[in-house]
Amino acid sequence: MTVPGPASSYRSVPVSFVRRSRRLSDTQQRLWDEQRLRYLVDVPRAAATTSVDPGFVLDLAQVPPGSGPVVLEIGSGQGDAVVAAASARPGTRFLAVEVYEPGLAHTARRAAAAGVDNLRLLQANAPEVLASALPEAGVDELWIFFPDPWRKARHTKRRLVDEPFLALAARVLADGGVLRFASDWEPYAEQVRGLLESASDFAAHGTTTPDGWAPRFEGRVLTGFERKGTAAGRVVRDLAFARTPRA
Ligand SMILES: C[S@@+](CC[C@H](N)C(=O)[O-])C[C@H]1O[C@@H](n2cnc3c(N)ncnc32)[C@H](O)[C@@H]1O
């Protein structure tokens, strides 16, 4: 993952995503221009387009609107999980962090079509959001579903979830708040499970299967990434760990 540093050194460390070209048709761009006003949080930048000014802190009392618990999804892709959840749970407030603009545009289109207003989107590099853009203990649930697996040995350092990332996740999660993770890349799932099991900030949440994984999270809708993994014969692993209470 990217360990956030001073703005000047920010892009000197590997990030967990690749720059992809924006492919919005004229119609998609027009819709996004309308819907971003409603859904996209205006994030002040530091060095790069998906960076976050370290002085910026989102006011969770106002954004997303309402007063319910806050669920944060990191790497929300096309918005399958977060729009379905926001639609099903109007009393809960959802934040989705994603770097890929067409994915955010698609998410906003779906949210608007579903009449969802308890969701806001941030186009930003997630570790920076966790490091400073959210207040400590402000998040009740944190979801990371099918993060880019970075399968090759020389790329594993680009994985989003590592020890420093989990320390940032522990910072934003409220006591008892739950981190949910799912991956169809077993070595990544094993790595994250090992880190969570040895982290003093986290403890296993809920029941586990006999081999120690969490049961499939029922709030996780089936996405293209999961379908692709299953079709390729890979097993999807879920993890659920709760933030241990602060001293
Ligand atoms: C493999 S996709 C999975 C998308 C979605 N969670 C799903 O299950 O369909 C991973 C997503 O994470 C996003 N991503 C990767 N690194 C990120 C980062 N550092 N900050 C925000 N989003 C990131 C990518 O742009 C991509 O959309």
The ligand as an SDF file (V2000), in Angstrom:
LIG
                    3D

 27 29  0  0  0  0  0  0  0  0999 V2000
  -10.3280   -5.4820   -8.1000 C   0  0  0  0  0  0  0  0  0  0  0  0
  -11.2720   -4.0290   -7.9270 S   0  0  0  0  0  0  0  0  0  0  0  0
  -12.6310   -4.5460   -6.8710 C   0  0  0  0  0  0  0  0  0  0  0  0
  -13.7910   -3.6030   -6.9100 C   0  0  0  0  0  0  0  0  0  0  0  0
  -14.9630   -3.9580   -5.9990 C   0  0  0  0  0  0  0  0  0  0  0  0
  -14.5880   -3.9270   -4.6060 N   0  0  0  0  0  0  0  0  0  0  0  0
  -15.5780   -5.2930   -6.3760 C   0  0  0  0  0  0  0  0  0  0  0  0
  -15.5200   -6.2370   -5.5740 O   0  0  0  0  0  0  0  0  0  0  0  0
  -16.1620   -5.3690   -7.4630 O   0  0  0  0  0  0  0  0  0  0  0  0
  -10.2730   -3.0690   -6.8130 C   0  0  0  0  0  0  0  0  0  0  0  0
  -10.6420   -1.6000   -6.8290 C   0  0  0  0  0  0  0  0  0  0  0  0
   -9.8520   -0.9180   -5.8570 O   0  0  0  0  0  0  0  0  0  0  0  0
   -9.4960    0.3550   -6.3730 C   0  0  0  0  0  0  0  0  0  0  0  0
   -8.2860    0.7950   -5.6540 N   0  0  0  0  0  0  0  0  0  0  0  0
   -7.0740    0.1950   -5.6850 C   0  0  0  0  0  0  0  0  0  0  0  0
   -6.2100    0.8370   -4.9000 N   0  0  0  0  0  0  0  0  0  0  0  0
   -6.8920    1.8920   -4.3520 C   0  0  0  0  0  0  0  0  0  0  0  0
   -6.5170    2.9290   -3.4600 C   0  0  0  0  0  0  0  0  0  0  0  0
   -5.2920    3.0200   -2.9680 N   0  0  0  0  0  0  0  0  0  0  0  0
   -7.4520    3.8280   -3.1000 N   0  0  0  0  0  0  0  0  0  0  0  0
   -8.7260    3.7520   -3.5930 C   0  0  0  0  0  0  0  0  0  0  0  0
   -9.1310    2.7780   -4.4570 N   0  0  0  0  0  0  0  0  0  0  0  0
   -8.2280    1.8640   -4.8280 C   0  0  0  0  0  0  0  0  0  0  0  0
   -9.2720    0.0960   -7.8600 C   0  0  0  0  0  0  0  0  0  0  0  0
   -9.3820    1.2740   -8.6420 O   0  0  0  0  0  0  0  0  0  0  0  0
  -10.3800   -0.9170   -8.1710 C   0  0  0  0  0  0  0  0  0  0  0  0
  -11.5680   -0.2820   -8.5970 O   0  0  0  0  0  0  0  0  0  0  0  0
  1  2  1  0
  2  3  1  0
  2 10  1  0
  3  4  1  0
  4  5  1  0
  5  6  1  0
  5  7  1  0
  7  8  2  0
  7  9  1  0
 10 11  1  0
 11 12  1  0
 11 26  1  0
 12 13  1  0
 13 14  1  0
 13 24  1  0
 14 15  1  0
 14 23  1  0
 15 16  2  0
 16 17  1  0
 17 18  1  0
 17 23  2  0
 18 19  1  0
 18 20  2  0
 20 21  1  0
 21 22  2  0
 22 23  1  0
 24 25  1  0
 24 26  1  0
 26 27  1  0
M  CHG  2   2   1   9  -1
M  END
$$$$
